[in-house]
Amino acid sequence: MHKKHVQIEETPFGYTYMHKNRVQIKETPFGYTYMHKKHVQIEETPFGYTYMHKKHVQIEERRKIRMLETIILIGLMFLLIFVGVPICFAFAGVSVVGLLLIGNNPINVIPQGLFGGMNSFTILAIPFFVFAGELMNYGGITKRLVRFSTLLIGRMKASLAQVNIVASMFFGGITGSAVADTSSVGGMLIPAMIEEGYDPDFSVAVTASSSVIGPIIPPSIVMVVYGATVSTSIGAMFLGGIIPGILVGLALMTVVALMARKHDFPRRTERFSGKEAVEIVLAAIFPMGMPLIILGGILSGIFTPSEAGAVSAAYSLVVGAFITRGQIFKAIPRMLLKTAKTTAGILFIMGNAMIISRIFAYLRVQQSLGLFVSTYLNNKILFLVFVNILLLFMGMFMEGSATIILLAPILAPIAASLGIHPVQFGLIMCMNAVIGNATPPVGVCLFIGCDIGRIKLWEGAKKIAPFILAEILVLLMVSYIPALTTFLPKAAGLIK
């Protein structure tokens, strides 16, 4: 330490030197701003920092500039998304504009930020899980899962609608993707439900809402994204999602059963013989074995969540090629291309979100939000009400992974300071994010379902409302009953 420097401080960006003629140094995303000793006091407020100069009673100009910059960036983000710009490019545009507003930053911080957001070993699980889902889809497992679900449901009223929900629960335990669920299960069951006499808008609503279960029941791509973003145990997240996922499925089945009392929904009439039932069960065993292998391997310590993704891809390839005997090998180039597109989109979002989070850190958004929470929402109940409203609103306009990447680094530390378990809060964020997949105006699953059912978006949105309310009810249970998300991880010894 040089004699001219009175203190040296280690920071995430390196070492910060404090000169004896400077009384404070402020950390910024891409450098450090020195505050001279003539600034005798800095007061923190919910909206930024107010500088107290010795020659002036108060200087508030800088606070206003920061508020203006924050409003511009958030407004630009929603404007780009609203006009139809893909999320990844919307984030990129906000990153560039944010750097221009801040000023004095070299252009090379953009590739540095992109690489920093993508540079995580955990993220390797994403392409493997996406590819495994594609392999299972092309391997012909959808029909097997639907037949198995039909066997379980029996001949109750609105049986095919109930089959749709149960099949989504099984399919979600294999792919971990709501979009893949809607495309695969919906592509088969929406036309079948319409042909059997269900209204097209009801068929789409059931399919889009039940697809939400996919990323909640493990494995889950959105949980991998959350775990990589805030360094939370992905294995604990996987286990913690089992009970909420089942509860969402039961809630949706209850809604269908209640609606069946008022509407003349068709009932399945065919019977399965004992031999057919055994064949259906045997045909579904191998596809449904994948989530058991993944969870078992992670819990036993045989492989990490990232390695579990590779195991799931290999298992899916073997099952699809040699057991279900689907047209796997001919479709591999197409599956690899789709996997690359999906993964590239997620990684590009993560990279740009890293830049945006640093810009927001410079604008003191995290600190302002933290001070606002500690001042006005200083207990768990109020904070979780605020978080759920915020995330549900964001989910109406933004894809789930993008919401988590952008907000998790801001909200997770505040939740931890209030005593909320990281796994519980992670599941709350993930559930909010995936519910957004089924809500207008940007719900991807709702869009896909309406396209399959050949109806307008507003028709599907009107019919899906009771199902979304049921999912929000389960979300509130998860928010205020910690044991729903922490019991299984604690029983497995993954968390304390």
PyMOL commands that set and color helices and strands:
alter all, ss='L'
color gray80, all
select helices_A, chain A and resi 61-82+87-102+109-118+121-138+141-153+159-175+178-196+200-213+221-230+234-240+242-262+274-300+305-323+328-362+365-376+380-395+400-417+422-438+444-453+457-480+483-491
alter helices_A, ss='H'
color red, helices_A
select strands_A, chain A and resi 5-11+14-19+22-27+32-36+39-45+48-53
alter strands_A, ss='S'
color yellow, strands_A
deselect
rebuild
show_as cartoon
